[in-house]
Amino acid sequence: MDDNGLAMRLHIYDIRNWADKDGGKELHKQEKGCGALTFWDWTDATSENGASAWFDLPYFMKAGCVERAIKTAGGPDLQCKKI
């Protein structure tokens, strides 16, 4: 959740061989299509860990948007889970 409680913070981790090829640019572009992306933090992969992205999106958006954005950016089919 962002500091104002208006958005949810999402984390995509262990990114290997798709969004890391362009430093997360296409993933960022696709996730922006889900709503007002108010925070974005990309971490490049290391020899031990895949790349990761943290970002904030509004609570109210079309169901499945984040997953479709990942797929469109070249990522795997997946389902987000709340932790």
N, C-alpha and C positions, 0 to 999 in steps of 0.2 A: 504494500500500500504506500502511496506517496505521502508526503508530510501533511497534506491537506485532507487525506482520506477520500480523494476524488478519483483515484486511478488504482489499478492493480499493477504490481511489479511482477514481471515474468522473467524467467531465467531459462535460457536454452544453453545446455552444456554438452561437453564432449563432442563438439562439432568437428567432424573429420571428413575431408574430401568432398565438401560441397560449398558452404558459405565461406569457409576459410580461404578459398581460392582467390577471392577478391576483397579480403579483409572485412567481410560482412556487408558490403555495399548493397548487393541485391537483396539480401535478407532485410536490411534496414528499409529499403524502398518498399518491399512487399508488406512489411509490418505496418508501415505508415498508412497503407491502404485500409487498415482495420480501424483507424480512428486517430485522434490527436495524440501522437507519440510525444510525450512530454519529457522523456529521459531515455538516453541510449548510452550504453557503455559496452564496448567491444574489447575483448582480451584475446590476443593472438595465441595460437597453440604453442606449446613447448614440447620438448622431447618426451615429457611424461604425461601431459594433459592436452586434450583437444581444446580448440578455441571455445569461447563462450560469449554470450550476449545477455545483458540485463537491460530491460526496458519497461517503461510504464505505458499502459493503454487504459482508456476509459473502461469503467465497469460494464457499461452498456454498449455492446457491439453485437454484430451478427454472430450467432453460434458457429463455431468451427473456423472462424476467420484466421486465427493465429496458426492453426494447423495447415490451412490452405496456403497461407503466406509462406510457411516453411517449405511446403511441397513445391510451390511455384518458384521459390528461390533455389531449387535443386535438391532439397532435403528429402528425408524419408517420410513415408506415411506414418503418422503417429497420432496419439491422443494426448492432449494436455491433462495434467492432473494437479489438483490443488494440494499443496503440502503445508 
